[in-house]
Amino acid sequence: MSKLNNEQLLTAYVSSGFNLSETAKALGVCRQTVAKKVQTPEFQEQLSEYRNTLFRSSSQELLEATTKASRTLVKLLSSENENVRLQSAVKILNLSADFTTIDDLQQELNSLKEIINEE
C-alpha cells in the first residue's frame, strides 16, 4: 500500500467510475489494496475535496449559462409556433414560482436563525 499514493488512487478511482476492480487493474495492484486504501480517512477527505471542487466548477458553468438560457426562453415567447410559445411561457412561470418559493424559504430560514441567536 505504501507505493500507492492518494493522488494516483484518486485519479484512477475517478477514471474507472469508482470501480475498485478497474482501479486496481489500472494501478497494477490487487483489489484488496485499493479497497483498504479507499476506506482510509485521508483518502475519503481527498475524495470529498475533489467532489466539492467538481461541484463548484459545474455549478459555476451552469450559473454562467443561465443568462443564455433565459434569453433563449424569452426569444421562444415570440415563436410562430403556438405550442413552443406556450411551453416557453409555462417554463418561465414555473421557474419564477420556484425562485419565489426559494426566496421565501431563505427569508424564513434567516428569521429562524435570528430567533435562535437571540436565545
N, C-alpha and C positions, 0 to 999 in steps of 0.2 A: 504494500500500500504506500510505502514511502516514496516510490518512484512516480507515483501518480499525484500530480498537484491539482488543486481545486480548479484552476483556470482551464487546464486541459479537460478535466472531467466535465466542467460546465459546458464548454464548447461542444464536446461530443454528445453530452446528455441532451442538450437542446437540439442539436442537429439530428439526433436519432428520434426526435419526438418523445423524449423522456422514456425511452425503452431501454431497460437495463441490459438485456442481451445484446442489442445492437450497439450500445455504448461500449460494452466490454469488448466486443468484436473489433470495433473501430480503434480501441486503445490497445488491443493485444493483451488484455488481462482477462481473468476469469470473472464470471458474473457475480460471484460472491464478493469479490474485491470491490466491484462497483457498488453493489448493494450496501455493503458496510460503509463505504466512503460517503455515499449519498445520504445516509442517515445521520452523519455527524452534524453537530450544531454549526460548525464552521461552514460546511458546505450549504446547509439549509439557509444560513444567513446570506451567503453569497447568491444563492438561487433567488431568495426573496429580493435582494437588491437588484438583481438582473430583471426580475419580473416588474418591479416598480419602475425601473428606468424604461423598460419597454412600454409599459402602460403610459407613462408620462409622455414619451415620444409619440405614441399612437394618438393619445388624446390631443396633443398639440396639432398634429396633422389634421385631425377631424375638426378641431376648432377653426383652423385656418380655412378649411373647405366649407365651413358653414355659410360664409358670406356668398360664396359662389352658388351654393345650393339654394340659398334664399332667393338670389336673383333669378335663378332658373325657375323656381316655383312662381315667382311674380310674373315672369315672362309667359309662363304657361297659362296664366289667367287670361291672356289675350289670344289664345289659340283659336283657330277656326273650328276646331273640333269641340263640340259641346261637352262630351264626356271628359276630355282632357281638362277643360276649364273647371268642370265640377270636381274632378278628383284633386286638382290643384287647390281649389278653394277649400275643400274639406280637409286636406292635409294641413294647410296653413291654419285653419281654425283649430284643428286638433293640437297642433304644435303650440299655438297661442294658449290654449286651455291648459296644456301640460306645463308650460312656463309659468302661468299664473298660479297653478297648484303648487309648483315647486317654490315659487316666491313666497306664497302664503305659509308653507311649511317652514321655510327658512326663518321668516319673521316670528312664527310661533316658537320655533326652537330657540331663537335668540331671547325671546321673552322668558322662556323657561330657564335658560341659563342665568339670566339676570335674577330671577326669583331664587334660584339655588345659591347664587353667590351672595345674596343679601342675608341668607340664613346663617 
